[in-house]
Amino acid sequence: MSYYLLMILLFGVSMLVQAYLSNTYGRFSKIRNARNLTGADVARLILDENGLAHVPVERVPGQLTDHYDPLKKVVRLSETNYDVPSLAAAAVAAHEVGHAIQDKIGYPALVLRARMLPALQLGANFGPLLILAGLFLNVAGLFWLGIIAFAAAVLFHLVTLPVEFDASRRALASLYQRSYLSANEVGGARSVLTAAALTYVAAFAIALAQLVYFLGMAGGRRD
């Protein structure tokens, strides 16, 4: 029963974090930066400064669909962030360029995360199914295979944290040191990136709680 209460609590916290991100992003997306730089402008400037002139910046539909594609070497910004000169757009664009810089220098956590991606997809999708199948069929090998697969997905979430935190650190440094944002404006950008980072922390906490529960089920089987 305590596990279910914990999961309800964690999912509740996750919803609050998402609401906080939406509110924070919405607030700073309405505030123009003093230099009138769109997200596309910021991304292009920081990319060029870091020897990444070959990396294009593309517009994609949706909201907060921004990402860096390490396979195609392209920064993609959602329509609002691409076109609007807001504090939020500058923060998000600089963050995604942070991932491009990580890719260029071979940032260890990013390299590890990329190698783990197949394991995440398999573990997240099939781990719980294998665990339940092992329980119902009373096949220990199948059960533990599911545990290992899901543990890989949890590890992926853990590795994601330093990747995201480092990209935000690089983003804020670039925005401030190159005077794309003033000292006061950087505070708003930090708020946006902190809110986004909390979503990754919440995702890891939920995945970890699920893994602990599954391991508890393993103890119950032995008893």
Secondary structure by P-SEA (a helix, b strand, c coil): caaaaaaaaaaaaaaaaaaaaaaaaaaaaaccccccccaaaaaaaaaaaaccccbbbbbbccccccccccccbbbbbcccccccccaaaaaaaaaaaaaaaaaaaccaaaaaaaaaaaaaaaaaccaaaaaaaaaaaccaaaaaaaaaaaaaaaaaaaaaaaaaaaaaaaaaaaaaaaccccaaaaaaaaaaaaaaaaaaaaaaaaaaaaaaaaaaaaaaaac
